[in-house]
Amino acid sequence: MSEGHSEFIKDEPPGEIDETDAAPAAISVKAPPKLKPEAIAEVRRETPGRIPSSLFLGLFRFADFLFITAAGFLIYEVYLNQSEPGMAQVYSLIAAGAAAISIVLFQKMKLYSIRALRSFARSSGKAVLALGIVVVILTALAFFFKAGPEFSRLSLIFWFAASALYLIISRIIGALLVRKWTRDGHLIRRAVIVGGGKRAEELIEALENSQDTGIEIVGLFDDRDDGRSPEEVGRYHKLGNIDELVEFVRETRIDLLIVTLPLSAETRLLQMLKKLWVLPVDIRLSAHSTKLRFQPSAYSYIGDVPFFDMFDRPLKGWDTLLKEIEDRVLGTILLLLAAPVMALVAIAIKLDSKGPVFFKQKRYGFNNEMIGVYKFRSMYTDMSDADAARLATKNDPRVTRVGRFIRKTSLDELPQFLNVVKGELAIVGPRPHAVLASAANHLYVDVVDGYFARHRVKPGITGWAQINGWRGETDTEEKIRRRTECDLYYIENWSVWFDLYIIALTPFALFNTENAY
C-alpha cells in the first residue's frame, strides 16, 4: 500500500498560467476544519516528547558490545600484560568476537525489547545464560584449534564474571529507565482509533486485555454520526470526523492511527486512506475481527493483537537521528563555506536596489507546520510578493538585475542553510512551497491529491525533483504533478547514500536554468 502513491495523483490536462498580474484574491486557502471542544482540550494537554524505542534499544546493543569487548581487553592488560608480544591484538579480537556472538544470542532470545528490559530479573538471567553459552563456544574453539598455554583459561573466567556483573547491573538500570520513561509517557505511542461502533469496542477491549501494548489511546474519529457510531466507546470519546482528524494530528503529537474498518469495506477504506496517508504517522488496519487468516509474517502486533501495516512514518528511530546529524553537521559546514559568497551577494543586492538584503517567506514545513524561510531579496521592495500568490515568470518586471542572476544560479537560496542549522529545513527533501503558490491559477493542493504527503518529512534546499529537472517555474499543472511524484519517490526510498548522491549532483543541476526566473 505504501508504494501506491501514484494512484492518489490527479491526472488532468495541464493549463497555462496567466502571466499578467494574476489577482491574489482569486486564489484562497481552504480554512482547516474547526475542532470539537474535546479535541481542542486534547490538543492543549501537555504531552511528553517520545523517545523512539528502536533508538534506545540500539544504544543498549552498542553498550553491551562495547563493554563486553572492553572487559576482555582490560583483563588482558591487568592480568596477562607480560605475555608474548602481539597477544594484546589477538585477545582484543577474541573479545570482540565473543561480544558479537553474545549480541546475536541476546537478539535470538528477544532480550532487546522494551518488554524484556521491563523485567530485569528475567532479562539479566537470560543474558548471563547466553554469556555462559559463549564461554562454552570459546572453550570448544580453543580445544578444536589446539590453543597453547599462551591462552589463559583463568582470564576467560574473569571475563565471564566481569561481563555477567555488567549485564546484571545494566539490566537493572535499563528496567528503572524503562519504568520511569513509561510512567512519564516518553516510551508510549499516542494512538487514535479511526472508526467507531462495535468493531472499535471489540478492538479496544482486546488492546486493554493485552500485555505491554506501549500505546495510549487518545480518542476516536469517525465520519458516521448515526447509531452505529456512538459518541463514546468504552471510556473514549469520539473527537470528530476524518477531516478533523487530519487537522488534529497536525496540532498535537500522534504516533499511530488504528483503522477498524473491515477489509470488505474496500471503497470506504480507500477513501479514508486517501485522506490519512499524507500524515507523518504509522497507519495500521485491525486484523482482530477478520475471519480471514494469513501467514504469521503478514501481521504486525501491538501487544498480542494482530494488525496489517498500511503506511509507516517515513523517517523514525535511527533514520531520524542519522538525518538530523547529516543536516546539522553538513549544514553548518556548508554555511561556513558559503559565507564569503553570501557576503558578496549581500553587497551586490544593497548596491543594486533599496531595501533589506534578506526577506523571510512563510512556507509549509514538516507536517504542514508554518515556517519562515530565509532568502536573499531578488525583487524590488515595493513589488515583492511575500505569499508568492503570483510566481515569478520570464522577464518579470518585479525582479531586480542582481535578482535575475541570483535566481538563475539559486544563490538566493543560500540563506536557507540558516534554516537547516535551526532544524526547520533539511539539506535534501521536497522543496518548501509558499502558501499561495499555484499552477495554472490553482493551488498545488487542488492540483494533486495527496499533495501534503510531501510534508511527512522536513522540506529541503535541494531534492530529487530538482535533480530530475523539475526546478523553477511551475506554470503548468503537469510540472507540479511531476515534482510531487519525485518528492514521494524520494520519501519512500530515503537513505543517507541517496541524500549524498543528490547533494553531489545538485551543482550540475544548477546549470539547467531553463525554468529559473
For each residue, the residues with C-beta under 8 A, 3 or more apart:
1: 4 273 310 311
2: 5 310 311 312 492
3: 492
4: 1 7 8
5: 2 8 9 277 450 453 485 488 492
6: 9 485 488
7: 4
8: 4 5 274 277 449 450 453
9: 5 6 448 449 450 481 484 485
10: 447 448 449 481
11: 481
12: 447 477
13: 477
14: 440 476 477 478 479
15: 440 441 442 476 477
16: 440 475 476
17: 22 391 393 438 439 440 441 475 476
18: 22 441
19: 393 475
20:
21: 390
22: 17 18 26 27 389 390 438 441
23: 26
24: 27 385 387 389 390 436
25: 28
26: 22 23 441
27: 22 24 389 436 438 441 442 443
28: 25
29: 435 436 443
30: 445
31:
32: 247
33: 240 241 243 244 247
34: 244
35: 39 40 43 239 240 244 247 248 251
36: 39 40 239 240 244
37: 40 41
38: 41 42 219 237 239
39: 35 36 42 43 219 239 240 244 248
40: 35 36 37 43 44
41: 37 38 44 45
42: 38 39 45 218 219 239 248 252
43: 35 39 40 248 251 252
44: 40 41
45: 41 42 252
46:
47: 185 190 252 253
48: 184 185 186
49: 186 253
50: 185 186 187 188 189 190 253 255
51: 55 56 181 186 187
52: 55 56 316 317 320
53: 56 57 114 187 214 317
54: 57 58 316 317 318
55: 51 52 58 59 317 318 320 321
56: 51 52 53 59 60 187
57: 53 54 60 61 112 113 114 117
58: 54 55 61 62 317 318
59: 55 56 62 63
60: 56 57 63 64 112 117 170 174
61: 57 58 64 65 103 106 107 112
62: 58 59 65 66
63: 59 60 66 67 170
64: 60 61 67 68 99 102 103 106 167 170
65: 61 62 68 69 99 100 102 103
66: 62 63 69 70 99
67: 63 64 70 71 163 166 170
68: 64 65 71 72 95 98 99 102 163 166
69: 65 66 72 73 92 95 96 98 99
70: 66 67 73 74 95
71: 67 68 74 75 95 159 162 163 166
72: 68 69 75 76 91 92 94 95 96 98 99 159
73: 69 70 76 77 88 91 92 95
74: 70 71 77 78 162
75: 71 72 78 79 80 155 158 159 162
76: 72 73 79 80 81 87 88 91 92 95 155
77: 73 74 80 81 88
78: 74 75 81
79: 75 76 152 154 155 158
80: 75 76 77 83 87 91 152 155
81: 76 77 78
82:
83: 80 87 150
84: 87 150
85:
86: 89 90
87: 76 80 83 84 90 91 150
88: 73 76 77 91 92
89: 86 92 93
90: 86 87 93 94
91: 72 73 76 80 87 88 94 95 155
92: 69 72 73 76 88 89 95 96
93: 89 90 96 97
94: 72 90 91 97 98 138
95: 68 69 70 71 72 73 76 91 92 98 99 159
96: 69 72 92 93 99 100
97: 93 94 100 101
98: 68 69 72 94 95 101 102 134 138 159
99: 64 65 66 68 69 72 95 96 102 103
100: 65 96 97 103 104
101: 97 98 104 105 134 137
102: 64 65 68 98 99 105 106 130 131 134 163
103: 61 64 65 99 100 106 107
104: 100 101 107 108
105: 101 102 108 109 130 133 134
106: 61 64 102 103 109 111 112 127 130
107: 61 103 104 110 111 112
108: 104 105
109: 105 106 126 127 130
110: 107 113 116
111: 106 107 116 117 123 126 127 130
112: 57 60 61 106 107 116
113: 57 110 116 117
114: 53 57 117 118 178 182 187 212 214
115: 118 119 211 212
116: 110 111 112 113 119 122 123 126
117: 57 60 111 113 114 120 123 171 174 175 177 178
118: 114 115 175 178 179 182 212
119: 115 116 122 123 175
120: 117 123 124 171 172 174 175
121: 124 125
122: 116 119 125 126
123: 111 116 117 119 120 126 127 171 174 175
124: 120 121 127 128 167 168 171 172
125: 121 122 128 129
126: 109 111 116 122 123 129 130
127: 106 109 111 123 124 130 131 167 168 171
128: 124 125 131 132 164 167 168
129: 125 126 132 133
130: 102 105 106 109 111 126 127 133 134
131: 102 127 128 134 135 160 163 164 167
132: 128 129 135 136 160
133: 105 129 130 136 137
134: 98 101 102 105 130 131 137 138
135: 131 132 138 139 156 160
136: 132 133 139 140
137: 101 133 134 140 141
138: 94 98 134 135 141 142 156
139: 135 136 142 143 156
140: 136 137 143 144
141: 137 138 144 145 147
142: 138 139 145 147 151
143: 139 140 146 147
144: 140 141
145: 141 142
146: 143
147: 141 142 143 150 151
148: 151
149:
150: 83 84 87 147
151: 142 147 148
152: 79 80 155 156
153: 156 157
154: 79 157 158
155: 75 76 79 80 91 152 158 159
156: 135 138 139 152 153 159 160
157: 153 154 160 161
158: 75 79 154 155 161 162
159: 71 72 75 95 98 155 156 162 163
160: 131 132 135 156 157 163 164
161: 157 158 164 165
162: 71 74 75 158 159 165 166
163: 67 68 71 102 131 159 160 166 167
164: 128 131 160 161 167 168
165: 161 162 168 169
166: 67 68 71 162 163 169 170
167: 64 124 127 128 131 163 164 170 171
168: 124 127 128 164 165 171 172
169: 165 166 172 173
170: 60 63 64 67 166 167 173 174
171: 117 120 123 124 127 167 168 174 175
172: 120 124 168 169 175 176
173: 169 170 176 177
174: 60 117 120 123 170 171 177 178
175: 117 118 119 120 123 171 172 178 179
176: 172 173 179 180
177: 117 173 174 180 181
178: 114 117 118 174 175 181 182 187
179: 118 175 176 182 183
180: 176 177 183 184
181: 51 177 178 184 185 186 187
182: 114 118 178 179 185 186 187 188 214
183: 179 180
184: 48 180 181
185: 47 48 50 181 182 188 216
186: 48 49 50 51 181 182
187: 50 51 53 56 114 178 181 182 214
188: 50 182 185 214 215 216
189: 50 214 215 216 255 256
190: 47 50 215 216 218 252 253 254 255 256
191: 215 216 217 218 254 255 256 257 258
192: 217 218 219 220 221 239 245 248 249 254 256 257 258
193: 196 200 203 204 217 219 220 221 233 236 258 260
194: 220 221 222 242 245 257 258 259 260 261 272 276
195: 199 200 220 222 229 259 260 261
196: 193 200 220 222 224 228 229 230 233 238 260
197: 200 201 222 224 228 229 230 233
198: 201 202 228
199: 195 202 203 260 261 262 286 289
200: 193 195 196 197 203 204 220 222 233 260
201: 197 198 204 205 233 234
202: 198 199 205 206 288 289
203: 193 199 200 206 207 258 260 286 288 289 305
204: 193 200 201 207 208 217 233 234 236
205: 201 202 208 209 234
206: 202 203 209 210 288 304 305
207: 203 204 210 213 215 217 302 303 305
208: 204 205
209: 205 206
210: 206 207 213 302 303 304 305
211: 115 303 304
212: 114 115 118 303
213: 207 210 302 303 305
214: 53 114 182 187 188 189 302 303
215: 188 189 190 191 207 256 302
216: 185 188 189 190 191
217: 191 192 193 204 207 236
218: 42 190 191 192 239 254
219: 38 39 42 192 193 236 237 238 239
220: 192 193 194 195 196 200 233 236 237 238 239
221: 192 193 194 238 239 240 241 242 244 245 248
222: 194 195 196 197 200 229 238 241 242
223: 241 242
224: 196 197 228 229
225: 229
226: 229
227: 230
228: 196 197 198 224
229: 195 196 197 222 224 225 226 238
230: 196 197 227 233 238
231: 237 238
232: 235 236 237 238
233: 193 196 197 200 201 204 220 230 236 238
234: 201 204 205
235: 232
236: 193 204 217 219 220 232 233
237: 38 219 220 231 232
238: 196 219 220 221 222 229 230 231 232 233
239: 35 36 38 39 42 192 218 219 220 221 244 245 248
240: 33 35 36 39 221 243 244 245 248
241: 33 221 222 223 244 245
242: 194 221 222 223 245 246 272 275 276
243: 33 240 246 247 275
244: 33 34 35 36 39 221 239 240 241 247 248
245: 192 194 221 239 240 241 242 248 249 257 276
246: 242 243 249 250 275 276 278 279
247: 32 33 35 243 244 250 251
248: 35 39 42 43 192 221 239 240 244 245 251 252 254
249: 192 245 246 252 254 257 279 281 367
250: 246 247 279 367 368 369
251: 35 43 247 248
252: 42 43 45 47 190 248 249
253: 47 49 50 190
254: 190 191 192 218 248 249 257 279 281
255: 50 189 190 191 281 282 313
256: 189 190 191 192 215 281 282 283 284
257: 191 192 194 245 249 254 276 279 281 282 283 284
258: 191 192 193 194 203 284 286 302 307
259: 194 195 269 272 273 276 283 284 285 286 310
260: 193 194 195 196 199 200 203 286
261: 194 195 199 265 268 269 272 285
262: 199 265 289 290
263: 266 269 285 290 292
264:
265: 261 262 268 269
266: 263 269 270
267: 270 271
268: 261 265 271 272
269: 259 261 263 265 266 272 273 285
270: 266 267 273 274
271: 267 268 274 275
272: 194 242 259 261 268 269 275 276
273: 1 259 269 270 276 277 283 310 311
274: 8 270 271 277 449 450
275: 242 243 246 271 272 278
276: 194 242 245 246 257 259 272 273 279 283 311
277: 5 8 273 274 283 310 311 450 453
278: 246 275 450 451 452 453 455 456
279: 246 249 250 254 257 276 283 367 456
280: 313 314 366 367 455 456 457
281: 249 254 255 256 257 311 313
282: 255 256 257 309 311 312 313
283: 256 257 259 273 276 277 279 310 311 312
284: 256 257 258 259 300 302 307 308 309 310
285: 259 261 263 269 307 308 310
286: 199 203 258 259 260 289 290 305 307
287: 290 294 299 306 307 308
288: 202 203 206 305 306 307
289: 199 202 203 262 286
290: 262 263 286 287
291:
292: 263
293:
294: 287 298 299
295: 298
296: 299
297:
298: 294 295 308
299: 287 294 296 306 307 308
300: 284 306 307 308 309
301: 304 305 306 307
302: 207 210 213 214 215 258 284 305 307
303: 207 210 211 212 213 214
304: 206 210 211 301
305: 203 206 207 210 213 286 288 301 302
306: 287 288 299 300 301
307: 258 284 285 286 287 288 299 300 301 302
308: 284 285 287 298 299 300
309: 282 284 300 312
310: 1 2 259 273 277 283 284 285
311: 1 2 273 276 277 281 282 283
312: 2 282 283 309 316
313: 255 280 281 282 316 456
314: 280 456 457 491 492 494
315: 319 320 323 457 494
316: 52 54 312 313 319 320
317: 52 53 54 55 58 320 321
318: 54 55 58 321 322
319: 315 316 322 323 494
320: 52 55 315 316 317 323 324
321: 55 317 318 324 325
322: 318 319 325 326 496
323: 315 319 320 326 327 426 458 494 496 499
324: 320 321 327 328 423
325: 321 322 328 329
326: 322 323 329 330 427 496 499
327: 323 324 330 331 420 423 425 426 427 458
328: 324 325 331 332 420 421 423
329: 325 326 332 333
330: 326 327 333 334 427 503
331: 327 328 334 335 417 420 421 427
332: 328 329 335 336 421
333: 329 330 336 337
334: 330 331 337 338 417 427
335: 331 332 338 339 417 418 420 421
336: 332 333 339
337: 333 334
338: 334 335 341 342 414 417
339: 335 336 342 343
340: 343 344
341: 338 344 345 411 414
342: 338 339 345 346 376 414 415
343: 339 340 346 347
344: 340 341 347 348
345: 341 342 348 349 376 402 406 411 412 414
346: 342 343 349 350 357 376
347: 343 344 350 351
348: 344 345 351 352 402
349: 345 346 352 353 357 376 377 400 402 403 406
350: 346 347 357
351: 347 348
352: 348 349 400 401 402 403
353: 349 380 381 400 402
354: 381
355: 377 380 381
356: 359 377 381
357: 346 349 350 376 377
358: 374 375 376 377 415
359: 356 374 375 377 384 386
360: 372 373 374 375
361: 372 373 375 386 387 388 434
362: 370 371 372 373 386 387 434 435
363: 370 371 372 373 432 433 434 435 459
364: 368 369 370 371 432 433 435 452 455 459
365: 368 369 370 371 424 425 432 455 458 459
366: 280 369 455 456 457 458 459
367: 249 250 279 280 455 456
368: 250 364 365 452 455
369: 250 364 365 366
370: 362 363 364 365 435
371: 362 363 364 365 419 424 425 432
372: 360 361 362 363 424
373: 360 361 362 363 416 419 424 425 432
374: 358 359 360 415 416 418 419
375: 358 359 360 361 378 412 413 415 416
376: 342 345 346 349 357 358 406 411 412 414 415
377: 349 355 356 357 358 359 381 384 403
378: 375 399 400 402 403 404 406 407 412
379: 383 384 385 392 398 399 400 403
380: 353 355 383 384 398 400
381: 353 354 355 356 377 384
382:
383: 379 380 397 398
384: 359 377 379 380 381 398
385: 24 379 388 389 390 398
386: 359 361 362
387: 24 361 362 434 435 436
388: 361 385 391 433 434 435 436 437
389: 22 24 27 385 436 438
390: 21 22 24 385
391: 17 388 437 438 473 474 475
392: 379 396 398 399 407 473 517
393: 17 19 396 473 475 517
394: 473 517
395: 517
396: 392 393 399 517
397: 383
398: 379 380 383 384 385 392
399: 378 379 392 396 403 404 407 517
400: 349 352 353 378 379 380 403 404
401: 352 404 405
402: 345 348 349 352 353 378 405 406
403: 349 352 377 378 379 399 400 406 407 412
404: 378 399 400 401 407 408 517
405: 401 402 408 409 411
406: 345 349 376 378 402 403 409 410 411 412
407: 378 392 399 403 404 410 412 516 517
408: 404 405 513 516 517
409: 405 406 510 513
410: 406 407 413 510 516
411: 341 345 376 405 406 414
412: 345 375 376 378 403 406 407
413: 375 410 416 461
414: 338 341 342 345 376 411 417
415: 342 358 374 375 376 418 419
416: 373 374 375 413 419 420 425 461
417: 331 334 335 338 414 420 421 461
418: 335 374 415 421 422
419: 371 373 374 415 416 422 424 425
420: 327 328 331 335 416 417 423 424 425 426 427 461
421: 328 331 332 335 417 418
422: 418 419
423: 324 327 328 420
424: 365 371 372 373 419 420 458
425: 327 365 371 373 416 419 420 429 432 458 459 460 461
426: 323 327 420 429 457 458 459 460 461
427: 326 327 330 331 334 420 460 461 462 499 503
428: 460 461 462 463 490 498 499 502 503
429: 425 426 457 458 459 460 463 490
430: 454 455 457 459 460 463 465 487 490 491
431: 459 460 461 462 463 465 466 483 487
432: 363 364 365 371 373 425 459
433: 363 364 388 437 444
434: 361 362 363 387 388 437
435: 29 362 363 364 370 387 388
436: 24 27 29 387 388 389 443
437: 388 391 433 434 443 444 474
438: 17 22 27 389 391 441 442 443 444
439: 17 442 444 447 474 475 476 477 479 480
440: 14 15 16 17 447 475 476 477
441: 15 17 18 22 26 27 438
442: 15 27 438 439 446 447 477
443: 27 29 436 437 438 446 447
444: 433 437 438 439 447 448 451 474 480 484
445: 30 448 451 452
446: 442 443
447: 10 12 439 440 442 443 444 451 477 480 481
448: 9 10 444 445 451 480 481 484
449: 8 9 10 274
450: 5 8 9 274 277 278 453 484 488
451: 278 444 445 447 448 454 484
452: 278 364 368 445 455
453: 5 8 277 278 450 456 488 491
454: 430 451 459 484 487 488 491
455: 278 280 364 365 366 367 368 430 452 459
456: 278 279 280 313 314 366 367 453 491
457: 280 314 315 366 426 429 430 491 494
458: 323 327 365 366 424 425 426 429
459: 363 364 365 366 425 426 429 430 431 432 454 455
460: 425 426 427 428 429 430 431 463
461: 413 416 417 420 425 426 427 428 431
462: 427 428 431 466 467 502 503 506 509
463: 428 429 430 431 460 466 467 486 487 490 502
464: 467 468 486 487 489 490 502
465: 430 431 468 470 471 482 483 486 487 490
466: 431 462 463 469 470 471 506 509
467: 462 463 464 502 505 506 509
468: 464 465 486
469: 466 509 512
470: 465 466 479 482 483 486
471: 465 466 509 512 515 516
472: 513 514 515 516 517
473: 391 392 393 394 479 515 516 517
474: 391 437 439 444 479 480 483
475: 16 17 19 391 393 439 440 479
476: 14 15 16 17 439 440 479 480
477: 12 13 14 15 439 440 442 447 480 481
478: 14 481 482
479: 14 439 470 473 474 475 476 482 483
480: 439 444 447 448 474 476 477 483 484
481: 9 10 11 447 448 477 478 484 485
482: 465 470 478 479 485 486
483: 431 465 470 474 479 480 486 487
484: 9 444 448 450 451 454 480 481 487 488
485: 5 6 9 481 482 488 489
486: 463 464 465 468 470 482 483 489 490
487: 430 431 454 463 464 465 483 484 490 491
488: 5 6 450 453 454 484 485 491 492
489: 464 485 486 492 493
490: 428 429 430 463 464 465 486 487 493 494 498 502
491: 314 430 453 454 456 457 487 488 494
492: 2 3 5 314 488 489
493: 489 490 498
494: 314 315 319 323 457 490 491 498 499
495: 498 499
496: 322 323 326 499 500
497: 500 501
498: 428 490 493 494 495 501 502
499: 323 326 427 428 494 495 496 502 503
500: 496 497 503 504
501: 497 498 504 505
502: 428 462 463 464 467 490 498 499 505 506
503: 330 427 428 462 499 500 506
504: 500 501 507
505: 467 501 502 508 509
506: 462 466 467 502 503 509 510
507: 504 510
508: 505 511
509: 462 466 467 469 471 505 506 512
510: 409 410 506 507 513
511: 508
512: 469 471 509 516
513: 408 409 472 510 516
514: 472
515: 471 472 473
516: 407 408 410 471 472 473 512 513
517: 392 393 394 395 396 399 404 407 408 472 473
